[in-house]
Amino acid sequence: MFVIADIAGFQEKLEEGLKLFVPTLKGEEGKIITFDKVYLVANSDSDVKVGTPTVAGASVESKILNHGKGDKIRVFKMKRRKRYRRTYGHRQGYTEIEIMKITVGGGAAKNAPAKAAEEK
């Protein structure tokens, strides 16, 4: 089973037990956070729920493992013959999370009556 969910503005493919690095999230290490924007839930190849735009009642619980910074990137600017040279550095912050639990509510049942009412 996997889901496609929005984490800090990025769509990620998530499974239970998966560890991944995402842009910096607020919270202390060991804190449980929940992501409610789930766009797709797939139990198998034949059982796929696609949200409009999100799947109702679906959420992902994850645990913050640690915070850190990535490798340094050097940005060098130069204009030839003008004596202009600038060097900047940048380190992107990240948060390592582990997916603990994926919860899927009765989202399909809630959406079905609405679709039936629209067809009439």
Phi, psi and omega per residue, in radians:
M1 nan 2.370 3.056
F2 -2.496 2.830 3.107
V3 -2.349 2.739 2.967
I4 -1.899 2.088 -3.073
A5 -2.314 2.776 3.121
D6 -1.636 2.116 3.082
I7 -2.219 1.977 3.102
A8 0.946 0.688 3.079
G9 1.511 0.005 3.128
F10 -2.045 2.450 3.095
Q11 -1.555 2.187 -3.076
E12 -2.155 2.534 3.014
K13 -1.565 2.109 -2.997
L14 -2.137 2.485 3.030
E15 -2.346 2.749 3.121
E16 -1.130 2.406 3.131
G17 1.520 -0.103 -3.116
L18 -1.304 2.371 3.030
K19 -1.911 2.341 -3.140
L20 -2.628 2.817 3.112
F21 -1.767 2.256 3.131
V22 -2.243 2.860 3.064
P23 -0.995 2.742 -3.007
T24 -0.900 2.227 3.088
L25 -1.973 2.652 3.103
K26 -1.392 2.464 3.096
G27 2.377 2.734 3.136
E28 -1.497 2.853 3.087
E29 -1.132 2.383 -3.119
G30 1.609 -0.155 -3.124
K31 -1.351 2.491 3.085
I32 -1.610 2.232 3.091
I33 -2.149 2.667 -3.082
T34 -2.078 2.364 3.066
F35 -1.928 2.126 -3.070
D36 -1.728 -0.281 -3.133
K37 -1.467 1.537 3.117
V38 -1.894 2.086 -3.051
Y39 -1.616 -0.455 -3.080
L40 -2.644 2.450 3.059
V41 -2.233 2.201 -3.141
A42 -2.208 1.962 3.054
N43 -1.478 -0.627 3.089
S44 -2.703 -3.082 3.136
D45 -1.135 -0.532 -3.103
S46 -1.645 -0.290 -3.101
D47 -1.953 1.553 -3.117
V48 -2.201 2.275 3.074
K49 -1.975 2.173 3.111
V50 -1.923 2.285 -3.102
G51 -1.411 2.853 3.096
T52 -2.269 1.361 -0.074
P53 -1.496 -0.287 3.115
T54 -2.109 2.793 3.095
V55 -1.446 2.119 -3.097
A56 -1.198 2.336 3.079
G57 1.442 0.008 -3.137
A58 -1.688 2.435 3.105
S59 -2.653 2.839 -3.136
V60 -2.228 2.199 3.077
E61 -1.764 2.330 3.126
S62 -2.406 2.796 -3.116
K63 -2.008 2.327 3.097
I64 -1.370 2.116 3.135
L65 -1.561 -0.864 3.084
N66 -2.882 2.916 3.076
H67 -1.996 2.684 3.107
G68 -2.949 -3.012 3.094
K69 -2.225 2.531 3.139
G70 -1.345 -3.030 3.120
D71 -1.178 2.696 -3.131
K72 -1.339 2.380 3.086
I73 -1.939 2.269 3.114
R74 -1.667 2.297 3.095
V75 -2.013 2.041 -3.081
F76 -2.047 2.185 3.109
K77 -2.039 2.451 -3.124
M78 -2.669 2.452 2.998
K79 -2.085 2.055 -3.050
R80 -1.169 2.541 3.117
R81 1.119 0.202 -3.123
K82 -2.053 0.032 -3.124
R83 1.026 0.636 -3.122
Y84 -2.009 2.012 3.072
R85 -2.485 2.292 3.111
R86 -2.376 2.378 3.068
T87 -2.154 2.179 3.103
Y88 -2.112 2.713 3.044
G89 -2.165 2.696 -3.138
H90 -2.558 2.375 3.030
R91 -2.220 2.043 -3.114
Q92 -1.390 2.320 3.088
G93 -1.378 2.626 3.111
Y94 -2.519 2.869 3.030
T95 -2.257 2.295 3.072
E96 -1.642 2.209 -3.133
I97 -2.187 2.770 3.034
E98 -2.168 2.284 3.139
I99 -1.358 2.066 -3.085
M100 -1.620 -0.858 -3.030
K101 -2.607 2.444 3.047
I102 -1.968 2.143 -3.114
T103 -1.976 2.247 3.098
V104 -2.115 2.037 3.116
G105 -1.498 -2.869 3.139
G106 -1.465 0.913 -3.064
G107 -1.146 -0.644 -3.101
A108 -1.198 -0.644 -3.128
A109 -1.185 -0.607 3.140
K110 -1.244 -0.614 -3.103
N111 -1.363 -0.477 -3.060
A112 -1.092 -0.830 3.130
P113 -1.096 -0.612 -3.138
A114 -1.120 -0.691 3.132
K115 -1.198 -0.676 3.138
A116 -1.140 -0.666 3.128
A117 -1.180 -0.574 -3.139
E118 -1.231 -0.557 -3.105
E119 -1.227 -0.457 -3.087
K120 -1.311 nan nan
